[in-house]
Amino acid sequence: MSSILPVAQRGERILTVTASEVAQAELNSPWLKELAAAMHATMLERNGVGIAAPQVYVSKRVIIVASCPNPRYPDAPEMDALVMVNPEILEKSELTVLGEEGCLSVPDERGQIARAQTIQLRYFTLEGVAVEMSLSGFPARIVQHEVDHLDGILFVERI
């Protein structure tokens, strides 16, 4: 059973700084796998569809994207949880869509945010395998929201 971690709240410094890259030597390490498991458990406990390491007080470039219907996002599409290490958005579509976003670090606020409809991204798995993929719709929105966290940006700054 993975532990549930405390979640940083708006106003805390960790949410305003650029997170460090995960080093090559840290890939496939027990601590990285434990961090990912605890992040996932914390996200599920709070009905999130994504989470970034800075939200649990770890300033590293690790996010989880896990779209699925829950009380906060009843219409979210189903997808398997993806742990992305050092994610990088390579391309964004010019077409943007407005959509409602919320955040575990800003619990009582939601807002309409314009995000690219489709993104092309590259990331590493926990084991260090490089993956390139294209996402669109809600999963693409989650990635853009979580990558913002890695860059010290909260969604409320985009309203």
Residue pairs with C-beta under 8 A, 6 or more apart in sequence:
1 41
2 34
2 37
2 38
2 40
2 41
3 38
3 41
4 38
4 41
4 42
4 45
5 38
5 39
5 41
5 42
5 56
5 57
6 56
6 57
7 42
7 46
7 55
7 56
7 104
7 105
8 14
8 15
8 54
8 55
8 56
8 57
8 105
9 15
9 105
9 106
9 107
10 105
10 106
10 154
10 156
12 105
14 54
14 57
14 59
15 54
15 55
15 105
15 149
15 152
15 154
16 152
17 54
17 59
17 152
18 150
18 151
18 152
19 52
19 53
19 54
19 59
19 60
19 61
19 149
19 150
19 151
19 152
20 59
20 60
20 61
21 60
21 61
21 86
22 32
22 60
22 61
22 62
22 85
22 86
22 124
24 128
26 32
27 85
27 124
27 126
27 127
27 128
28 126
28 127
28 128
32 62
32 85
32 126
33 126
35 53
35 56
35 58
35 60
35 62
36 62
36 64
36 83
36 126
38 56
39 51
39 53
39 56
39 62
39 64
39 83
40 51
40 64
40 66
40 81
40 83
42 48
42 51
42 56
43 49
43 50
43 51
43 64
43 66
43 104
44 66
46 104
47 70
47 71
47 72
47 73
48 66
48 72
48 104
49 65
49 66
49 67
49 68
49 70
49 72
49 73
49 76
49 138
49 142
50 63
50 64
50 65
50 66
50 67
50 142
50 143
50 145
50 146
51 63
51 64
51 104
51 146
52 62
52 63
52 146
52 147
52 149
52 150
53 59
53 60
53 61
53 62
53 63
53 150
54 60
54 149
54 150
54 152
55 104
55 105
55 149
61 85
61 86
61 87
61 150
62 83
62 84
62 85
62 86
63 83
63 84
63 87
63 143
63 146
63 147
63 149
63 150
64 81
64 82
64 83
64 84
64 146
65 79
65 81
65 82
65 84
65 139
65 142
65 143
65 146
66 79
66 80
66 81
66 82
66 142
67 73
67 76
67 77
67 78
67 79
67 138
67 139
67 142
68 76
68 77
68 78
68 79
69 75
69 76
69 78
70 76
72 102
73 138
76 138
77 137
77 138
77 139
79 139
83 125
83 126
84 121
84 123
84 124
84 143
84 146
85 123
85 124
85 125
85 126
85 128
86 123
86 124
87 121
87 122
87 123
87 143
87 146
87 147
87 150
88 121
88 122
88 123
89 119
89 120
89 121
89 143
89 144
89 147
90 119
90 120
90 121
90 122
90 132
91 119
91 120
92 116
92 118
92 119
92 120
92 144
93 116
93 117
93 118
93 119
93 136
94 116
95 116
95 117
95 118
96 114
96 115
96 116
96 117
97 114
97 115
97 117
97 137
97 141
98 112
98 113
98 114
99 112
99 113
99 115
99 138
99 141
100 110
100 111
100 112
100 113
101 110
101 111
101 112
101 113
101 141
101 145
101 155
102 109
102 110
102 155
103 109
103 145
103 154
103 155
103 156
105 149
105 154
106 154
106 155
106 156
109 156
111 155
111 156
111 158
111 159
112 159
113 141
113 145
113 155
113 158
113 159
114 158
115 140
115 141
115 144
115 145
116 140
116 144
117 136
117 137
117 140
118 134
118 135
118 136
118 140
119 134
119 135
119 136
119 140
119 143
119 144
120 132
120 133
120 134
121 132
121 133
121 134
121 135
121 143
122 130
122 131
122 132
123 130
123 131
124 130
124 131
125 131
135 143
145 155
148 154
148 155
148 158
